[in-house]
Amino acid sequence: MFEPILDSHNWARVPFQFWSVVFFALGCIVGSFLNVCIHRLPLGQSIVSPPSHCPHCRYAIPWYLNIPLVTWVWLGGKCRNCGAPIAVRYFVVELLTGLEFLACWLVFGNHSALLALVFAVFLADLLASTFIDFEHFIIPDELSLGGIGAGLVLSVLAPILHGETLRLAALKQSVLGAAIGAGVVYAILRLGKLAFGRQKLSLPPETRVVFSETAVHLPSKEIPYEELFYRKSDTIALHAEKVELVDRCYKNVQLRLSPSTLQLGEDVFNPEQVAHLEAVGTDLVLPREAMGLGDVKFMGAIGAFLGWQAVIFSLMVSSMIGAVVGIVLVLLRKREWSSRLPYGPYIALAATIWLFGGWRLVPWWFCR
């Protein structure tokens, strides 16, 4: 049913430049929707209801004030109703999505209009995941697991996505890519957890450590729990010479704190019910993780769309990009060596490089 619509010969009857404008405009519209996803998905909100509104005054935005790119510039990046600033991110996401859609058409449109559309959808997923990971250090399942599902379905509808002509063969390639993508990164995650999953800090004698509702407070710095607890099993450990609660005190006891449990010796408490917790000790062990399960599922989505070869390429290139960015930030004193960096954006960038010709580097890489 869709073959006549997506037949490249039918598209060629209309000037190529016309479709270029259409793809850019469509991308900007999709970018407007991505802004909704970027704002609401991390908060667990519906992306459908309520309609677009100002986050400050809740003003429902009418359609004529919701035109991608144009409205933000026209209103000077402010809400028409209350005058509150609207983040430049909304304009940037719409522009980038439009440019990505346009790039897909320019690169793949002459070969296959369907392929251009599929890759545009893929890049939209990468873009939304990137912005969310930068801000919240998570990649929502709607984008990672949803990306795997979309990759499998679109591989059947467009076998050319994997260079195949048979739908079943394309589906096999998609399943293999998703399995290798998620499997390889999960293996790295587990090995990294075993090898580097703990950070030992030797504190000066009589160091007082305060455990507040949001962070661990040391004399020289504070470490938010969100940088320590990536999973329920992550645990902070301290051999404490003294522990002070509101109603009791412990001496020479092992303190273990996880997201759901506080253990002091043989006594177990609910951390949410402990109003005050201070300890004196010298050997503090903090949980540490290089990447999360979101990255595992995200790489699975990349494999479902691009195949296992792209997974290996993305893994190698993203690690190099991440290392360079991390070193630069440390040298600029924007980050410490132990600071957490979002890894999803580097995976997305590496996958984009593969899509637009990075695969040509593979023979060069191994034949140097």
Backbone hydrogen bonds, N-H to C=O, Kabsch-Sander energy under -0.5 kcal/mol:
donor,donor_aa,acceptor,acceptor_aa,energy
6,L,2,F,-2.3
7,D,3,E,-0.8
10,N,7,D,-0.7
11,W,7,D,-1.7
12,A,8,S,-2.0
13,R,10,N,-1.0
14,V,11,W,-1.7
18,F,15,P,-0.7
19,W,15,P,-1.4
20,S,16,F,-1.6
21,V,17,Q,-1.9
22,V,18,F,-2.2
23,F,19,W,-2.8
24,F,20,S,-2.1
25,A,21,V,-2.6
26,L,22,V,-3.0
27,G,23,F,-2.5
28,C,24,F,-2.1
29,I,25,A,-2.0
30,V,26,L,-2.6
31,G,27,G,-2.6
32,S,28,C,-1.6
33,F,29,I,-1.5
34,L,30,V,-2.5
35,N,31,G,-1.9
36,V,32,S,-1.0
37,C,33,F,-2.0
38,I,34,L,-3.2
39,H,35,N,-1.9
40,R,36,V,-2.7
41,L,37,C,-2.2
43,L,40,R,-0.9
44,G,41,L,-1.6
45,Q,40,R,-2.2
54,C,59,Y,-2.0
58,R,54,C,-1.9
61,I,52,S,-2.3
65,L,62,P,-1.6
66,N,63,W,-1.7
70,V,68,P,-3.2
71,T,67,I,-2.2
73,V,69,L,-1.8
74,W,70,V,-2.8
75,L,71,T,-2.7
76,G,73,V,-1.0
77,G,72,W,-2.5
79,C,84,A,-2.6
83,G,79,C,-1.3
86,I,77,G,-3.5
87,A,85,P,-0.5
90,Y,87,A,-1.6
92,V,88,V,-2.5
93,V,89,R,-2.8
94,E,90,Y,-1.6
95,L,91,F,-2.4
96,L,92,V,-3.0
97,T,93,V,-2.4
98,G,94,E,-2.1
99,L,95,L,-2.4
100,E,96,L,-2.4
101,F,97,T,-2.5
102,L,98,G,-2.2
103,A,99,L,-2.6
104,C,100,E,-2.3
105,W,101,F,-1.9
106,L,102,L,-2.7
107,V,103,A,-2.3
108,F,104,C,-2.6
109,G,105,W,-2.1
111,H,108,F,-0.6
112,S,108,F,-3.1
114,L,6,L,-0.5
116,A,112,S,-1.9
117,L,113,A,-2.0
118,V,114,L,-2.5
119,F,115,L,-2.5
120,A,116,A,-1.7
121,V,117,L,-2.1
122,F,118,V,-2.2
123,L,119,F,-2.5
124,A,120,A,-1.8
125,D,121,V,-1.8
126,L,122,F,-2.0
127,L,123,L,-2.5
128,A,124,A,-2.3
129,S,125,D,-2.2
130,T,126,L,-2.2
131,F,127,L,-2.1
132,I,128,A,-2.0
133,D,129,S,-2.5
134,F,130,T,-2.3
135,E,131,F,-1.5
136,H,132,I,-3.3
137,F,133,D,-1.8
143,L,140,P,-1.4
144,S,140,P,-2.0
145,L,141,D,-1.0
146,G,141,D,-1.9
147,G,143,L,-0.7
148,I,144,S,-1.8
149,G,145,L,-2.3
150,A,146,G,-2.5
151,G,147,G,-2.4
152,L,148,I,-2.1
153,V,149,G,-2.3
154,L,150,A,-2.9
155,S,151,G,-1.5
156,V,152,L,-1.2
157,L,153,V,-2.0
158,A,154,L,-2.5
161,L,158,A,-2.6
162,H,159,P,-1.9
163,G,160,I,-1.6
164,E,159,P,-2.1
170,A,166,L,-1.9
171,L,167,R,-2.4
172,K,168,L,-2.2
173,Q,169,A,-1.9
174,S,170,A,-2.3
175,V,171,L,-2.8
176,L,172,K,-2.6
177,G,173,Q,-2.4
178,A,174,S,-2.5
179,A,175,V,-2.5
180,I,176,L,-2.7
181,G,177,G,-2.6
182,A,178,A,-2.5
183,G,179,A,-2.6
184,V,180,I,-2.8
185,V,181,G,-1.5
186,Y,182,A,-2.2
187,A,183,G,-2.3
188,I,184,V,-2.1
189,L,185,V,-2.5
190,R,186,Y,-2.6
191,L,187,A,-2.6
192,G,188,I,-2.8
193,K,189,L,-2.1
194,L,190,R,-2.0
195,A,191,L,-2.5
196,F,192,G,-3.2
197,G,193,K,-1.2
199,Q,286,L,-2.9
200,K,198,R,-0.5
201,L,284,L,-3.4
203,L,201,L,-0.8
203,L,282,T,-3.7
207,T,204,P,-1.2
209,V,207,T,-0.5
209,V,279,A,-3.6
210,V,217,H,-2.1
211,F,277,L,-2.6
212,S,210,V,-0.8
212,S,215,A,-2.3
216,V,223,I,-2.5
217,H,210,V,-3.3
217,H,215,A,-0.5
218,L,216,V,-0.6
218,L,221,K,-3.2
223,I,216,V,-2.8
225,Y,214,T,-2.5
227,E,224,P,-1.6
228,L,225,Y,-1.8
229,F,225,Y,-3.3
230,Y,228,L,-0.9
234,D,231,R,-1.2
236,I,257,L,-3.2
237,A,285,V,-2.4
238,L,255,L,-2.5
239,H,283,D,-1.2
240,A,238,L,-1.1
240,A,253,V,-2.4
241,E,280,V,-3.0
242,K,280,V,-1.4
243,V,250,Y,-2.7
244,E,278,E,-3.1
245,L,243,V,-0.5
245,L,248,R,-2.8
250,Y,243,V,-2.7
252,N,241,E,-1.6
253,V,240,A,-2.1
255,L,238,L,-3.1
255,L,253,V,-0.6
256,R,263,Q,-2.5
257,L,236,I,-2.8
258,S,261,T,-3.1
262,L,269,F,-2.4
263,Q,256,R,-3.2
264,L,267,D,-2.8
265,G,254,Q,-2.3
265,G,263,Q,-0.5
267,D,264,L,-2.2
269,F,262,L,-3.1
273,Q,270,N,-2.2
274,V,271,P,-1.5
275,A,273,Q,-0.8
278,E,244,E,-1.9
279,A,209,V,-2.5
280,V,242,K,-2.6
281,G,207,T,-1.7
282,T,239,H,-0.7
284,L,201,L,-2.5
284,L,282,T,-0.7
285,V,237,A,-3.1
286,L,199,Q,-2.8
286,L,284,L,-0.5
288,R,197,G,-2.2
295,D,292,G,-0.8
296,V,292,G,-1.0
297,K,293,L,-2.2
298,F,294,G,-2.2
299,M,295,D,-2.3
300,G,296,V,-1.5
301,A,297,K,-1.8
302,I,298,F,-1.8
303,G,299,M,-2.3
304,A,300,G,-2.0
305,F,301,A,-1.6
306,L,302,I,-3.0
307,G,303,G,-2.1
311,V,307,G,-1.1
312,I,308,W,-2.0
313,F,309,Q,-2.2
314,S,310,A,-2.9
315,L,311,V,-2.4
316,M,312,I,-2.2
317,V,313,F,-2.9
318,S,314,S,-2.4
319,S,315,L,-1.5
320,M,316,M,-1.5
321,I,317,V,-2.7
322,G,318,S,-3.0
323,A,319,S,-2.1
324,V,320,M,-2.3
325,V,321,I,-2.7
326,G,322,G,-2.7
327,I,323,A,-2.4
328,V,324,V,-2.5
329,L,325,V,-2.5
330,V,326,G,-2.1
331,L,327,I,-2.6
332,L,328,V,-2.1
333,R,330,V,-1.3
334,K,329,L,-3.2
335,R,329,L,-1.2
339,S,336,E,-1.5
346,Y,343,Y,-0.6
347,I,343,Y,-1.8
348,A,344,G,-2.6
349,L,345,P,-2.3
350,A,346,Y,-2.3
351,A,347,I,-2.5
352,T,348,A,-2.1
353,I,349,L,-2.2
354,W,350,A,-2.2
355,L,351,A,-2.3
356,F,352,T,-2.0
357,G,354,W,-1.4
358,G,353,I,-2.7
359,W,354,W,-1.1
360,R,357,G,-1.8
361,L,358,G,-2.1
362,V,359,W,-0.9
364,W,360,R,-0.7
365,W,361,L,-2.8
366,F,362,V,-1.9
367,C,363,P,-1.1
